[in-house]
Amino acid sequence: MTATVSAATTMVGFGVWMRVDPAGFADWANWPNHVHFLHDAGVFQIGIGLMLLCALWWRDALAVTLTGFVFANSFHAINHALDRDLGGNDSDFWMLGLVSALAAAALVIRLQALRARRMEATR
């Protein structure tokens, strides 16, 4: 458990840094300062860290994966809206947002199914 929390904390920490201060992270990592790439990489790192933490509470791989995906893809969509002056297509935000909405609906359905199973098991 300690290794999982440590890995999650590292992923979230670096992800937040990439998202909030891409120039500072790029300088530290000796990478080019490609703001949109670092914003996207940051939210994906945070999503991985979130999945690691969720895996400590849930034993359902689909719920864990959907949670991380909904978080990362939703913020990916937000990145496309905020960084639209850096390139991409006007439709990117909407298309990514639609996929996030579908995945969020799938997560709600999955959590309801898991709750129903738990209720049946306790009867």
DSSP file with accessible surface (Angstrom, degrees, kcal/mol):
  #  RESIDUE AA STRUCTURE BP1 BP2  ACC     N-H-->O    O-->H-N    N-H-->O    O-->H-N    TCO  KAPPA ALPHA  PHI   PSI    X-CA   Y-CA   Z-CA
    1    1 A M     >        0   0  164      0, 0.0     4,-2.5     0, 0.0     5,-0.2   0.000 360.0 360.0 360.0 -39.2    0.0    0.0    0.0
    2    2 A T  H  >  +     0   0  122      1,-0.2     4,-2.6     2,-0.2     5,-0.2   0.903 360.0  50.2 -61.2 -42.0    2.8    2.4    0.8
    3    3 A A  H  > S+     0   0   79      2,-0.2     4,-2.7     1,-0.2    -1,-0.2   0.895 110.7  50.0 -64.1 -38.8    4.3    1.9   -2.7
    4    4 A T  H  > S+     0   0   44      2,-0.2     4,-2.8     1,-0.2    -2,-0.2   0.934 112.6  45.5 -66.3 -46.0    1.0    2.6   -4.3
    5    5 A V  H  X S+     0   0   59     -4,-2.5     4,-2.9     2,-0.2     5,-0.2   0.913 113.8  50.6 -64.3 -40.0    0.4    5.8   -2.3
    6    6 A S  H  X S+     0   0   70     -4,-2.6     4,-2.3    -5,-0.2    -2,-0.2   0.931 112.5  45.4 -63.2 -45.6    3.9    6.9   -3.1
    7    7 A A  H  X S+     0   0   42     -4,-2.7     4,-2.6     2,-0.2    -2,-0.2   0.923 114.2  49.3 -64.1 -42.6    3.5    6.3   -6.8
    8    8 A A  H  X S+     0   0    0     -4,-2.8     4,-2.9     2,-0.2     5,-0.3   0.926 110.8  49.7 -62.8 -45.0    0.1    8.0   -6.8
    9    9 A T  H  X S+     0   0   87     -4,-2.9     4,-2.8     1,-0.2    -1,-0.2   0.909 111.5  49.3 -61.4 -41.3    1.5   11.0   -5.0
   10   10 A T  H  X S+     0   0   65     -4,-2.3     4,-2.7    -5,-0.2     5,-0.3   0.935 112.5  47.2 -63.0 -47.1    4.4   11.3   -7.4
   11   11 A M  H  X S+     0   0   41     -4,-2.6     4,-2.4     2,-0.2    -2,-0.2   0.932 115.6  44.5 -61.4 -47.0    2.1   11.0  -10.4
   12   12 A V  H  X S+     0   0   46     -4,-2.9     4,-3.0     2,-0.2     5,-0.3   0.928 113.6  51.3 -65.0 -43.1   -0.3   13.6   -9.1
   13   13 A G  H  X S+     0   0   42     -4,-2.8     4,-2.2    -5,-0.3    -2,-0.2   0.947 114.6  40.7 -60.1 -51.1    2.5   15.9   -8.0
   14   14 A F  H  X S+     0   0   69     -4,-2.7     4,-2.7     1,-0.2    -1,-0.2   0.887 114.9  54.1 -65.6 -36.9    4.3   15.9  -11.3
   15   15 A G  H  X S+     0   0    0     -4,-2.4     4,-2.2    -5,-0.3    -2,-0.2   0.928 108.9  46.9 -63.0 -45.1    0.9   16.1  -13.1
   16   16 A V  H  X S+     0   0   65     -4,-3.0     4,-3.1     2,-0.2     5,-0.4   0.920 112.0  51.8 -62.5 -42.2   -0.2   19.2  -11.2
   17   17 A W  H  X S+     0   0   81     -4,-2.2     4,-2.8    -5,-0.3     8,-0.3   0.943 110.4  47.8 -60.0 -46.7    3.2   20.8  -11.8
   18   18 A M  H  < S+     0   0    7     -4,-2.7    -1,-0.2     1,-0.2    -2,-0.2   0.884 116.7  43.9 -60.9 -38.9    3.0   20.2  -15.6
   19   19 A R  H  < S+     0   0   55     -4,-2.2    -2,-0.2    -5,-0.2    -1,-0.2   0.902 123.0  34.3 -75.0 -39.8   -0.6   21.5  -15.7
   20   20 A V  H  < S+     0   0  115     -4,-3.1    -3,-0.2     1,-0.2    -2,-0.2   0.871 134.5  19.1 -86.8 -37.2    0.0   24.6  -13.5
   21   21 A D     X  +     0   0   75     -4,-2.8     4,-2.5    -5,-0.4     5,-0.2  -0.565  64.1 163.3-135.7  69.2    3.6   25.6  -14.5
   22   22 A P  H  > S+     0   0   15      0, 0.0     4,-2.9     0, 0.0     5,-0.2   0.884  79.1  52.7 -59.9 -36.3    4.5   24.0  -17.8
   23   23 A A  H  > S+     0   0   48      2,-0.2     4,-2.4     1,-0.2     5,-0.2   0.925 110.4  47.6 -65.2 -42.2    7.5   26.3  -18.3
   24   24 A G  H  > S+     0   0   20      2,-0.2     4,-2.3     1,-0.2    -1,-0.2   0.913 114.5  45.9 -64.8 -42.7    8.9   25.4  -14.9
   25   25 A F  H  X S+     0   0   10     -4,-2.5     4,-3.0    -8,-0.3     5,-0.2   0.932 111.9  51.5 -65.3 -44.3    8.4   21.7  -15.4
   26   26 A A  H  X>S+     0   0    2     -4,-2.9     5,-2.7    -5,-0.2     4,-0.9   0.906 111.2  48.2 -59.9 -41.7    9.9   21.9  -19.0
   27   27 A D  H ><5S+     0   0  139     -4,-2.4     3,-0.6     3,-0.2    -1,-0.2   0.941 114.0  45.9 -63.8 -45.9   13.0   23.7  -17.6
   28   28 A W  H 3<5S+     0   0  150     -4,-2.3    -2,-0.2     1,-0.2    -1,-0.2   0.908 118.4  41.8 -63.0 -42.3   13.4   21.2  -14.8
   29   29 A A  H 3<5S-     0   0   26     -4,-3.0    -1,-0.2    -5,-0.2    -2,-0.2   0.514 108.5-122.9 -84.9  -4.7   13.0   18.2  -17.1
   30   30 A N  T <<5 +     0   0  151     -4,-0.9    -3,-0.2    -3,-0.6    -4,-0.1   0.911  66.3 137.9  60.1  43.6   15.1   19.7  -19.9
   31   31 A W      < -     0   0  121     -5,-2.7    -1,-0.2    -6,-0.2    -2,-0.1  -0.802  63.8 -90.6-110.7 160.9   12.1   19.4  -22.3
   32   32 A P        -     0   0  109      0, 0.0     2,-1.8     0, 0.0    -1,-0.1  -0.392  42.8-113.8 -65.3 147.4   10.8   21.8  -24.8
   33   33 A N        +     0   0   85     -7,-0.1     2,-1.0    -2,-0.1     3,-0.1  -0.557  50.1 161.8 -86.5  76.7    8.2   24.2  -23.4
   34   34 A H     >  -     0   0  108     -2,-1.8     4,-2.6     1,-0.2     5,-0.2  -0.827  22.2-164.0 -96.5  97.2    5.2   22.9  -25.4
   35   35 A V  H  > S+     0   0   48     -2,-1.0     4,-2.7     1,-0.2    -1,-0.2   0.891  81.9  44.9 -55.8 -50.8    2.4   24.3  -23.2
   36   36 A H  H  > S+     0   0   30      1,-0.2     4,-2.7     2,-0.2    -1,-0.2   0.931 113.3  50.9 -64.6 -42.3   -0.5   22.3  -24.6
   37   37 A F  H  > S+     0   0  110      1,-0.2     4,-3.2     2,-0.2     5,-0.2   0.933 113.1  46.1 -58.6 -44.6    1.5   19.0  -24.6
   38   38 A L  H  X S+     0   0    0     -4,-2.6     4,-2.5     2,-0.2    -1,-0.2   0.884 110.3  53.1 -69.5 -35.4    2.5   19.6  -21.0
   39   39 A H  H  X S+     0   0   16     -4,-2.7     4,-2.1    -5,-0.2    -1,-0.2   0.948 114.1  43.1 -60.0 -48.0   -1.0   20.5  -20.0
   40   40 A D  H  X S+     0   0   19     -4,-2.7     4,-2.2     2,-0.2    -2,-0.2   0.937 113.7  49.9 -64.2 -46.7   -2.3   17.3  -21.5
   41   41 A A  H  X S+     0   0   20     -4,-3.2     4,-2.5    -5,-0.2    -1,-0.2   0.904 109.4  54.9 -59.0 -38.0    0.5   15.2  -20.1
   42   42 A G  H  X S+     0   0    0     -4,-2.5     4,-2.4    -5,-0.2    -1,-0.2   0.935 108.5  44.9 -61.6 -47.7   -0.2   16.8  -16.7
   43   43 A V  H  X S+     0   0    2     -4,-2.1     4,-2.3     1,-0.2    -1,-0.2   0.864 112.9  51.7 -69.8 -30.8   -3.9   15.8  -16.6
   44   44 A F  H  X S+     0   0   79     -4,-2.2     4,-2.2     2,-0.2    -1,-0.2   0.905 109.5  50.2 -69.0 -38.2   -3.0   12.3  -17.8
   45   45 A Q  H  X S+     0   0   52     -4,-2.5     4,-2.3    -5,-0.2    -2,-0.2   0.924 110.9  49.0 -61.7 -45.1   -0.5   11.9  -15.0
   46   46 A I  H  X S+     0   0   25     -4,-2.4     4,-2.8     1,-0.2    -2,-0.2   0.916 109.2  53.5 -60.8 -41.9   -3.1   13.1  -12.5
   47   47 A G  H  X S+     0   0    1     -4,-2.3     4,-2.4     2,-0.2    -1,-0.2   0.896 108.1  49.5 -60.2 -40.4   -5.5   10.6  -13.9
   48   48 A I  H  X S+     0   0   70     -4,-2.2     4,-2.2     2,-0.2    -1,-0.2   0.934 111.5  48.8 -64.8 -44.2   -3.0    7.8  -13.4
   49   49 A G  H  X S+     0   0    0     -4,-2.3     4,-2.2     1,-0.2    -2,-0.2   0.918 110.1  52.0 -61.1 -41.1   -2.4    8.8   -9.9
   50   50 A L  H  X S+     0   0   48     -4,-2.8     4,-2.9     1,-0.2    -1,-0.2   0.916 108.2  51.2 -62.0 -42.0   -6.2    9.0   -9.3
   51   51 A M  H  X S+     0   0   55     -4,-2.4     4,-2.1     1,-0.2    -1,-0.2   0.906 108.1  52.5 -63.4 -39.7   -6.6    5.4  -10.6
   52   52 A L  H  X S+     0   0   53     -4,-2.2     4,-0.6     2,-0.2    -1,-0.2   0.931 112.6  44.6 -60.9 -44.2   -3.9    4.2   -8.3
   53   53 A L  H >X S+     0   0   50     -4,-2.2     3,-1.1     1,-0.2     4,-0.6   0.917 111.8  52.1 -66.9 -42.2   -5.6    5.8   -5.3
   54   54 A C  H >X S+     0   0   17     -4,-2.9     4,-3.1     1,-0.3     3,-1.2   0.860 100.7  63.0 -61.8 -34.0   -9.0    4.5   -6.4
   55   55 A A  H 3< S+     0   0   40     -4,-2.1    -1,-0.3     1,-0.3    -2,-0.2   0.745  95.7  60.5 -64.8 -21.2   -7.6    1.0   -6.7
   56   56 A L  H << S+     0   0   41     -3,-1.1    -1,-0.3    -4,-0.6    -2,-0.2   0.771 116.5  30.7 -74.1 -26.7   -6.9    1.1   -2.9
   57   57 A W  H << S+     0   0  189     -3,-1.2     2,-0.4    -4,-0.6    -2,-0.2   0.794 119.2  50.3 -99.1 -39.1  -10.6    1.5   -2.2
   58   58 A W     <  -     0   0   90     -4,-3.1    -1,-0.1     1,-0.1     6,-0.0  -0.838  52.5-165.1-105.9 145.4  -12.3   -0.3   -5.0
   59   59 A R        +     0   0  206     -2,-0.4     2,-0.7    -3,-0.1    -1,-0.1   0.267  64.9 101.5-105.8  10.2  -11.6   -3.8   -6.2
   60   60 A D     >  -     0   0   25      1,-0.2     4,-2.3     2,-0.0     5,-0.2  -0.842  56.7-162.1-101.6 110.8  -13.5   -3.3   -9.4
   61   61 A A  H  > S+     0   0   74     -2,-0.7     4,-2.7     1,-0.2     5,-0.2   0.866  89.1  53.4 -60.2 -38.3  -11.2   -2.6  -12.3
   62   62 A L  H  > S+     0   0   86      2,-0.2     4,-2.8     1,-0.2     5,-0.2   0.932 109.9  46.7 -66.2 -43.4  -13.9   -1.1  -14.5
   63   63 A A  H  > S+     0   0    0      2,-0.2     4,-2.2     1,-0.2    -2,-0.2   0.927 114.4  48.1 -63.6 -42.4  -14.9    1.4  -11.9
   64   64 A V  H  X S+     0   0   14     -4,-2.3     4,-2.2     2,-0.2    -2,-0.2   0.945 114.9  44.9 -62.0 -48.1  -11.3    2.4  -11.2
   65   65 A T  H  X S+     0   0   78     -4,-2.7     4,-2.7     1,-0.2    -2,-0.2   0.917 112.6  50.1 -66.5 -43.9  -10.5    2.7  -14.9
   66   66 A L  H  X S+     0   0   27     -4,-2.8     4,-3.1    -5,-0.2     5,-0.3   0.903 109.0  53.3 -62.4 -38.9  -13.6    4.7  -15.7
   67   67 A T  H  X S+     0   0   23     -4,-2.2     4,-2.2    -5,-0.2    -2,-0.2   0.949 112.2  43.7 -60.6 -49.7  -13.0    7.1  -12.9
   68   68 A G  H  X S+     0   0    1     -4,-2.2     4,-2.7     1,-0.2     5,-0.3   0.908 115.5  49.2 -62.5 -40.2   -9.4    7.8  -14.1
   69   69 A F  H  X S+     0   0   82     -4,-2.7     4,-3.1     2,-0.2     5,-0.4   0.931 109.5  50.2 -66.5 -45.6  -10.6    8.1  -17.7
   70   70 A V  H  X S+     0   0   26     -4,-3.1     4,-2.0    -5,-0.2     5,-0.2   0.937 115.0  44.7 -60.1 -44.2  -13.5   10.5  -16.9
   71   71 A F  H  X S+     0   0   56     -4,-2.2     4,-2.3    -5,-0.3     5,-0.2   0.977 118.7  40.8 -61.8 -56.1  -11.1   12.8  -14.9
   72   72 A A  H  X S+     0   0    9     -4,-2.7     4,-2.1     1,-0.2    -2,-0.2   0.918 118.1  45.4 -64.4 -44.4   -8.3   12.8  -17.4
   73   73 A N  H  X S+     0   0   14     -4,-3.1     4,-2.3    -5,-0.3    -1,-0.2   0.878 111.4  52.9 -70.3 -34.8  -10.4   13.0  -20.5
   74   74 A S  H  X S+     0   0   37     -4,-2.0     4,-2.1    -5,-0.4    -1,-0.2   0.935 113.3  43.0 -64.7 -45.0  -12.6   15.8  -19.1
   75   75 A F  H  X S+     0   0   82     -4,-2.3     4,-2.6    -5,-0.2    -2,-0.2   0.823 109.7  58.0 -71.4 -27.6   -9.6   17.9  -18.2
   76   76 A H  H  X S+     0   0   29     -4,-2.1     4,-1.9    -5,-0.2    -2,-0.2   0.926 106.8  48.9 -61.4 -44.1   -8.1   17.0  -21.6
   77   77 A A  H  X S+     0   0    2     -4,-2.3     4,-1.8     1,-0.2    -2,-0.2   0.928 110.1  50.6 -61.3 -44.1  -11.2   18.6  -23.1
   78   78 A I  H  X S+     0   0   67     -4,-2.1     4,-3.0     1,-0.2     5,-0.3   0.911 106.7  55.3 -61.1 -41.2  -10.8   21.6  -20.9
   79   79 A N  H  X S+     0   0    0     -4,-2.6     4,-2.8     1,-0.2    -1,-0.2   0.905 105.9  51.7 -56.5 -42.3   -7.2   21.9  -22.0
   80   80 A H  H  < S+     0   0   32     -4,-1.9    -1,-0.2     2,-0.2    -2,-0.2   0.868 111.7  46.7 -65.6 -33.9   -8.4   22.0  -25.6
   81   81 A A  H >< S+     0   0   21     -4,-1.8     3,-0.9     1,-0.2    -2,-0.2   0.940 117.9  41.1 -70.5 -45.8  -10.8   24.8  -24.8
   82   82 A L  H 3< S+     0   0  105     -4,-3.0     3,-0.3     1,-0.2    -2,-0.2   0.814 121.0  42.4 -71.8 -31.4   -8.2   26.8  -22.9
   83   83 A D  T >< S+     0   0   13     -4,-2.8     3,-2.9    -5,-0.3     4,-0.3   0.145  73.8 119.6-101.6  18.9   -5.4   26.2  -25.3
   84   84 A R  G X  S+     0   0  168     -3,-0.9     3,-1.2     1,-0.3    -1,-0.2   0.793  70.0  62.7 -60.6 -24.3   -7.4   26.6  -28.5
   85   85 A D  G 3  S+     0   0  130     -3,-0.3    -1,-0.3     1,-0.2     3,-0.1   0.637  96.8  60.6 -72.6  -9.7   -5.1   29.5  -29.5
   86   86 A L  G <  S-     0   0   93     -3,-2.9     2,-0.3     1,-0.3    -1,-0.2   0.437 120.7 -85.8 -95.2  -3.3   -2.2   27.0  -29.6
   87   87 A G  S <  S+     0   0   44     -3,-1.2    -1,-0.3    -4,-0.3     2,-0.1  -0.784  75.0 106.2 130.3-172.4   -3.8   24.8  -32.3
   88   88 A G  S    S-     0   0   58     -2,-0.3     2,-0.3    -3,-0.1    -1,-0.0  -0.395  70.6 -60.8  92.4-172.3   -6.2   21.9  -32.7
   89   89 A N    >   -     0   0  113     -2,-0.1     3,-1.6     1,-0.1     4,-0.4  -0.832  33.5-122.8-112.9 150.7   -9.7   22.0  -34.0
   90   90 A D  T 3  S+     0   0  142     -2,-0.3     4,-0.5     1,-0.3     3,-0.4   0.789 113.1  56.9 -59.9 -26.5  -12.8   23.9  -32.6
   91   91 A S  T 3> S+     0   0   60      1,-0.2     4,-2.8     2,-0.1     5,-0.3   0.614  81.6  88.0 -82.5 -10.8  -14.6   20.6  -32.3
   92   92 A D  H <> S+     0   0   33     -3,-1.6     4,-2.7     1,-0.2     5,-0.3   0.911  87.8  48.8 -56.0 -47.9  -11.9   19.0  -30.0
   93   93 A F  H  > S+     0   0   64     -4,-0.4     4,-2.4    -3,-0.4    -1,-0.2   0.931 115.0  44.8 -58.4 -45.9  -13.5   20.3  -26.8
   94   94 A W  H  > S+     0   0  180     -4,-0.5     4,-2.3     2,-0.2    -2,-0.2   0.899 114.6  47.0 -68.8 -41.3  -17.0   19.1  -27.8
   95   95 A M  H  X S+     0   0  108     -4,-2.8     4,-2.1     2,-0.2    -2,-0.2   0.933 115.8  44.4 -67.8 -45.5  -15.9   15.7  -29.0
   96   96 A L  H  X S+     0   0   34     -4,-2.7     4,-2.3    -5,-0.3    -2,-0.2   0.904 113.2  52.7 -64.4 -39.6  -13.7   15.0  -26.0
   97   97 A G  H  X S+     0   0   28     -4,-2.4     4,-2.4    -5,-0.3    -2,-0.2   0.893 106.9  52.3 -62.7 -39.0  -16.5   16.3  -23.7
   98   98 A L  H  X S+     0   0   96     -4,-2.3     4,-2.4     2,-0.2    -1,-0.2   0.931 109.2  49.0 -63.2 -44.2  -19.0   14.0  -25.4
   99   99 A V  H  X S+     0   0   65     -4,-2.1     4,-2.5     1,-0.2    -2,-0.2   0.914 110.9  51.1 -62.6 -39.7  -16.7   11.0  -24.8
  100  100 A S  H  X S+     0   0    6     -4,-2.3     4,-2.7     1,-0.2    -1,-0.2   0.907 108.7  51.1 -63.2 -41.1  -16.3   12.1  -21.1
  101  101 A A  H  X S+     0   0   58     -4,-2.4     4,-2.3     2,-0.2    -2,-0.2   0.915 111.1  47.9 -63.4 -42.2  -20.1   12.3  -20.7
  102  102 A L  H  X S+     0   0  113     -4,-2.4     4,-2.2     2,-0.2    -2,-0.2   0.920 113.3  47.4 -63.8 -43.5  -20.6    8.8  -22.1
  103  103 A A  H  X S+     0   0   10     -4,-2.5     4,-2.4     2,-0.2    -2,-0.2   0.884 110.1  52.9 -66.4 -37.3  -17.9    7.4  -19.8
  104  104 A A  H  X S+     0   0   35     -4,-2.7     4,-2.5     2,-0.2    -1,-0.2   0.914 109.0  49.7 -63.9 -40.3  -19.3    9.3  -16.8
  105  105 A A  H  X S+     0   0   50     -4,-2.3     4,-2.4     1,-0.2    -2,-0.2   0.921 110.1  50.7 -63.2 -41.9  -22.7    7.7  -17.6
  106  106 A A  H  X S+     0   0   41     -4,-2.2     4,-2.6     1,-0.2    -2,-0.2   0.897 109.5  51.3 -62.5 -38.5  -21.0    4.3  -17.8
  107  107 A L  H  X S+     0   0   24     -4,-2.4     4,-2.9     2,-0.2     5,-0.2   0.930 109.1  49.6 -65.3 -44.2  -19.4    4.9  -14.4
  108  108 A V  H  X S+     0   0   78     -4,-2.5     4,-2.4     1,-0.2    -2,-0.2   0.940 112.5  47.8 -60.3 -45.3  -22.7    5.8  -12.8
  109  109 A I  H  X S+     0   0  109     -4,-2.4     4,-2.3     1,-0.2    -1,-0.2   0.920 112.4  49.6 -61.9 -42.5  -24.3    2.6  -14.2
  110  110 A R  H  X S+     0   0   54     -4,-2.6     4,-2.5     1,-0.2    -2,-0.2   0.930 110.8  48.7 -63.6 -44.6  -21.3    0.5  -13.0
  111  111 A L  H  X S+     0   0   45     -4,-2.9     4,-2.4     1,-0.2    -1,-0.2   0.891 110.8  51.2 -65.3 -36.2  -21.4    2.0   -9.5
  112  112 A Q  H  X S+     0   0  109     -4,-2.4     4,-2.5    -5,-0.2    -1,-0.2   0.911 110.2  49.4 -64.5 -41.2  -25.2    1.4   -9.3
  113  113 A A  H  X S+     0   0   40     -4,-2.3     4,-2.2     2,-0.2    -2,-0.2   0.912 111.4  48.6 -64.9 -41.2  -24.7   -2.2  -10.4
  114  114 A L  H  X S+     0   0   30     -4,-2.5     4,-2.2     2,-0.2    -2,-0.2   0.908 111.4  49.9 -64.7 -41.0  -21.9   -2.7   -7.8
  115  115 A R  H  X S+     0   0  128     -4,-2.4     4,-2.3     1,-0.2    -2,-0.2   0.917 109.8  51.0 -63.7 -41.7  -24.1   -1.2   -5.1
  116  116 A A  H  X S+     0   0   45     -4,-2.5     4,-2.3     1,-0.2    -2,-0.2   0.906 109.6  50.6 -63.4 -40.8  -27.0   -3.5   -6.1
  117  117 A R  H  X S+     0   0  142     -4,-2.2     4,-2.1     1,-0.2    -1,-0.2   0.897 110.1  49.6 -62.6 -42.5  -24.7   -6.6   -5.9
  118  118 A R  H  X S+     0   0  152     -4,-2.2     4,-1.3     2,-0.2    -2,-0.2   0.902 110.1  50.7 -63.5 -40.6  -23.6   -5.5   -2.4
  119  119 A M  H  < S+     0   0  103     -4,-2.3     4,-0.5     1,-0.2     3,-0.3   0.910 111.4  47.9 -63.5 -42.4  -27.2   -5.1   -1.3
  120  120 A E  H >< S+     0   0  132     -4,-2.3     3,-0.9     1,-0.2    -1,-0.2   0.879 108.9  54.5 -65.6 -37.5  -28.1   -8.5   -2.6
  121  121 A A  H 3< S+     0   0   84     -4,-2.1    -1,-0.2     1,-0.2    -2,-0.2   0.785 105.6  52.9 -68.5 -27.8  -25.1  -10.1   -0.9
  122  122 A T  T 3<        0   0  118     -4,-1.3    -1,-0.2    -3,-0.3    -2,-0.2   0.536 360.0 360.0 -87.0  -4.8  -26.1   -8.7    2.5
  123  123 A R    <         0   0  225     -3,-0.9    -3,-0.0    -4,-0.5    -4,-0.0  -0.348 360.0 360.0 -80.4 360.0  -29.6  -10.1    2.4
